[in-house]
């Protein structure tokens, strides 16, 4: 199982949260599959799937990385991998690339 756990900044207005959710939902609805956030917290998005959704997760991550409106609202972003050594802070990864 692989997960993207994206925490949205607490000061993000509720109106903007809807837009952020739509941006993320569209990013994880791509040519490799479709995933929906499993989080009940409006400030946390969790997209997860097994091996058959790995490509969907990757495509979604890179689409979101390029969306300034989305990234401006992100407080934290964790990639949780089946192999704990591969889990990482995506904001740190994106800042290097």
C-alpha positions as CSV (number, residue, x, y, z in Angstrom):
1,X,0.0,0.0,0.0
2,X,1.2,3.5,-0.9
3,X,-0.1,6.8,0.4
4,X,0.0,10.5,-0.2
5,X,-0.9,12.4,3.0
6,X,-1.3,16.1,2.2
7,X,-1.9,18.5,5.0
8,X,-3.5,21.8,4.1
9,X,-2.5,25.0,6.0
10,X,-4.9,25.7,8.9
11,X,-5.5,29.3,7.8
12,X,-6.9,28.2,4.4
13,X,-10.5,29.5,4.1
14,X,-13.2,26.9,3.7
15,X,-14.1,28.3,0.3
16,X,-10.6,27.7,-0.9
17,X,-10.6,24.2,0.6
18,X,-13.3,23.2,-1.9
19,X,-11.1,24.4,-4.7
20,X,-8.0,22.6,-3.3
21,X,-10.0,19.4,-2.9
22,X,-11.2,19.6,-6.6
23,X,-7.7,20.2,-7.8
24,X,-6.4,17.2,-5.9
25,X,-9.3,15.0,-7.0
26,X,-8.7,15.9,-10.6
27,X,-5.0,15.2,-10.3
28,X,-5.6,11.7,-8.9
29,X,-8.1,11.0,-11.7
30,X,-5.7,10.4,-14.5
31,X,-4.8,8.0,-17.3
32,X,-3.4,5.5,-14.8
33,X,-6.5,5.3,-12.6
34,X,-8.8,7.2,-10.2
35,X,-8.4,7.6,-6.4
36,X,-10.4,9.6,-4.0
37,X,-9.3,11.0,-0.7
38,X,-10.1,8.7,2.3
39,X,-9.7,11.4,4.9
40,X,-12.6,12.7,6.9
41,X,-10.6,15.8,7.9
42,X,-11.1,18.7,5.4
43,X,-7.5,19.9,6.0
44,X,-6.0,16.5,5.3
45,X,-6.1,14.7,1.9
46,X,-5.2,11.0,1.8
47,X,-4.8,9.2,-1.5
48,X,-3.8,5.6,-1.2
49,X,-3.6,2.4,-3.3
50,X,-1.7,-0.8,-3.9
51,X,0.7,-1.7,-6.7
52,X,-2.0,-1.3,-9.3
53,X,-2.4,2.4,-8.3
54,X,1.3,3.3,-8.0
55,X,1.4,5.1,-11.4
56,X,-1.9,7.0,-10.6
57,X,-0.3,8.2,-7.4
58,X,2.9,9.3,-9.1
59,X,1.1,11.1,-11.9
60,X,-1.2,12.9,-9.4
61,X,1.8,14.0,-7.3
62,X,3.6,15.5,-10.2
63,X,0.5,17.3,-11.5
64,X,-0.1,18.8,-8.1
65,X,3.6,19.8,-7.7
66,X,3.1,22.0,-10.8
67,X,0.0,23.7,-9.5
68,X,1.0,26.9,-7.7
69,X,-2.5,27.5,-6.3
70,X,-2.5,24.1,-4.7
71,X,1.1,24.1,-3.5
72,X,0.7,27.6,-1.8
73,X,-1.9,25.9,0.5
74,X,0.1,22.8,1.5
75,X,1.6,22.7,4.9
76,X,3.0,19.1,4.8
77,X,3.1,16.3,2.3
78,X,4.2,12.7,3.1
79,X,4.7,9.8,0.8
80,X,4.2,6.6,2.8
81,X,5.7,3.6,0.9
82,X,5.4,-0.1,1.5
83,X,9.2,0.0,2.1
84,X,9.6,2.4,5.1
85,X,13.1,3.4,3.7
86,X,11.3,4.8,0.7
87,X,8.9,7.0,2.6
88,X,9.7,10.7,2.5
89,X,8.7,14.3,2.8
90,X,7.5,15.3,-0.6
91,X,7.9,19.0,0.0
92,X,11.6,18.4,0.6
93,X,11.8,16.2,-2.5
94,X,10.1,18.9,-4.6
95,X,12.3,21.6,-3.3
96,X,15.4,19.8,-4.6
97,X,13.9,19.0,-8.1
